[in-house]
Amino acid sequence: MSELQKRWFFSFAIGLALCVVCLAYIPYWQNYAPRVGDSIPKSPYLTPWTVILVSLLSVSLAILAFPVRGESPIRTILSKTLGVAVLCLATVFLLEHISGIRSPELDLFRLPDADGNSVRLYSARPSPYSATTSLFFSLALLFYDHRVRWRMRPFQIGTLAALILPSLAVVGYIAQLVPGAQIPAWLKSGLSIPAVILYLTLGSGFLGLSYHSKESQLTVARRGKILGAGSDQHS
């Protein structure tokens, strides 16, 4: 197994595992959500929309890194389509936070009140930090093509940009453990600890795809030579 295949298998395993975890969490998300009327939690919780965004990204990752030989246009189309879906959802959520206008069509999840009844609340949406992180991951997916060097560079930059907020959140949570430490406002992230774990794990899978091997370059070069030779014969 080549180095490229090993990295693809690692990314596929990460995507598949995250998808299973997300699908297992969604039916029970209310058990971990704060109740309306309770005291404001010290840290944000893992919203169901955040889990949906991560699950779509993880499925897209698993499709791209599916361990089979040969390129499949169908896999590429499915993966890019999921990336576009995440991009659209993340953009809508960010616009909601900026404008204060909520789209009622996205009120699919309701937080429970003190009596256990379900009520609609804006806090069932992903935080701006989560939406921004998902946005960068989706942009990275749309650029991914391991055969083309110039497309791999935006993919790598987008992946690193998506990991900035979760990494800052880790620093912020660690700083909270230091007694009497003054935590800067920019370290007080809107990402919960489970969300940070999900995004960092997803980022490791993306980084596995960022490997640009020489064998892929040789494959593209050979295809170019074959096509060039074919055109010369026909001419």
N, C-alpha and C positions, 0 to 999 in steps of 0.2 A: 504494500500500500504506500503510495507516494505521500509526500508532505502535504500536498494540496488536498488529496482525498482524506487524509487524517483530519485536517482542519474542517473540511466540509462535514465529515461525520460528527465532529464535535459540535458544530453549529446546528446540525440537524437534531442531535440529541438535546441540546439546550432548548431549541424551539419546540420540540415535541413535549419535553418535560414542563415547560412553562404553560403550554396550552392545556395540559392535563390539570395542572394546579389551578389555573384560572377558571376552567370549567367546573372544577370541584368547589371553588369558592363562591361563585355567583349565586347558586341557590340558597346559600346560608349567609349572605352578606349582612342581613339585618341583625344577626346575632353579634356582630362586631361593630355595628354602627351606634353612635350616640343617640340617645332618645331626646326628643324635643322637650324642652323644659328642664332638662338636667343641666348641671353646671358645664360650662364650656370645657371640652377636653384640653389637656395641656399640649397634646400633639394631634395633628390631623389623622383621620382614619382612612382606610383604604376604600375609596368609593367604588361602586360597581362599574361606573363608566370608565374609571381608570383601569379596572381589570379587563373590561371589554377591549379597550385600546391596546393593552399589552397582549391580550390573547390574539387579536388580529395581527399584530406585529410578529408574534411568535409563530403563528401559522404561516405567514408570509416567509419568515426566515426558514422554517422547516421545508417549505416548498422549494425555495431557492437552493437549499443545501441538500436536497434529497439525494442519497448516495447511490446514484445510478450513472452509468456511463452515457455520454452523449448529451447534447443540448436539446431541450424540449421547448418549442415555442409556447406550448400550452402552459407549462409550468411558469414560464416567464410572464405570460399574460395574467395568470391567476395571482402571482405574487405581486405584480405591479398594481393590479386592481385592488387588492387588499391595502397596499400602501396608499393609493389614492383615497380609499375610504377613510383611513386613519387621518390623512392630511385634511380632508374635508371636515371631519368631526372635530379634530383639534382646532382648526381655524374657527369653526362656529363657536366652540366653547370659549376661545380667547376673545372673539368679538362680543360674546355675551358678557364676559367680565369687564371688557373695556366700555361698552355702551350701556350696560345695566339692563338691556332688553333681553328677556328670556324667551326662547323658542318653546312653546308648549308641546310641540311634537316630540321633544326629547325628554319629556317627563315620564319616563318609563319606570323609574324607581322612586319610592317614597320612604322617607324616614319615619320610624315609629314615634308616636308621642308617649307621654308618661303612662297612658293607659294601654299601650300596645296597639293603638289604632294607627293606620298609615295616613300620613299627610304629605303633601307636596312641599318640598323645600329646595331652595337653590343649592344647599350644601350636599345634595345627592350628585351634583356635577363634579367633575375633576377640578382640582385646583389649577390656577394659571401655571404653576410649576409643572404639574403633571401634563397639562395640555401642551406646553412648550417642549417638554422632553419628548413626548410622542410625536410632535410635529417634526422635530429634527430627525428622529428615527425614520419617519415616513419619507422625508426628503432624501435621506441617505439611500433608502431602498429604491427610489425611483431612478437614481443614478447608477445603481450597481450593474456592472458587467465586467467579470474578471478577465475577459479577453481584450478589453480596451483600457489602456493605461490612463487616458485623460478622464475616463468616467470613474475609475477607481479612486482618484484623488478626491473628488467631491464626496464620494461615499465615505472615505476615511475621515474627512473633515466633519461631515454631518454626524458620524458616529461619535467622534470626540466631543463635538458640541452638545450632543444629547446626553453625554455623561457628566457634563459640568455641574448641573443642578443636583443630581443625585450624589456626586462626590462632595459638593459643598454641604449637603444635608448630613453626610456622614461626619464631616468635621464638626458641624454644629451639634450633633447628638453626642459626639465624644466630648466636646467642650462642656456640655451640660453635666457631665460626670465629675468635672473638676470643681471642688467646693470653692465658692466665692468668685468663680471666674466670670468676667464681664464678657458676655457673648454679643458680638456686633449684630446689628439689625440684619445685615445682608447674609448672616449665617442662619437666621431663623427661617428655615425652609418651610414651604407648604406641602412637603412630601412626608407621608407617614413612613415609619420604619419598614413595614411590609412593602410599600411602594418602592422605597429605595432598594430593597433587596431584589425585587422583580426587575427594576430598570437596570441595575448593575449586572444581574445575571443575563438579561437580554443583551446588554452591551458587550458582554464577553462573547456571546454567540455572533454578534455583528463583527467583532474584531477578528473572530476566526475566519470570516469571509474576506477580510481585508488583505489577506495574503495574496500577493500577485506573483505567481510562479513563472519561471522561465519556460516551463513546458507549455503553459497556455499561450505565451508569446510565440513559441515555435509553431504551435498549432495554427495560430492565425497567419503566421508567415507562410506556412505550407499551403494553407487554403488559398492565400493570395497568389502564390506561385502557380498552383494548379489552375486557378481561374485565368491567370495571365497566359499560361500555356494554351489553355483551351481557346481563348479569344484569338491567339496568334494562328492556331490551326484553322479556325473558321475564316479568318481573314485571308 
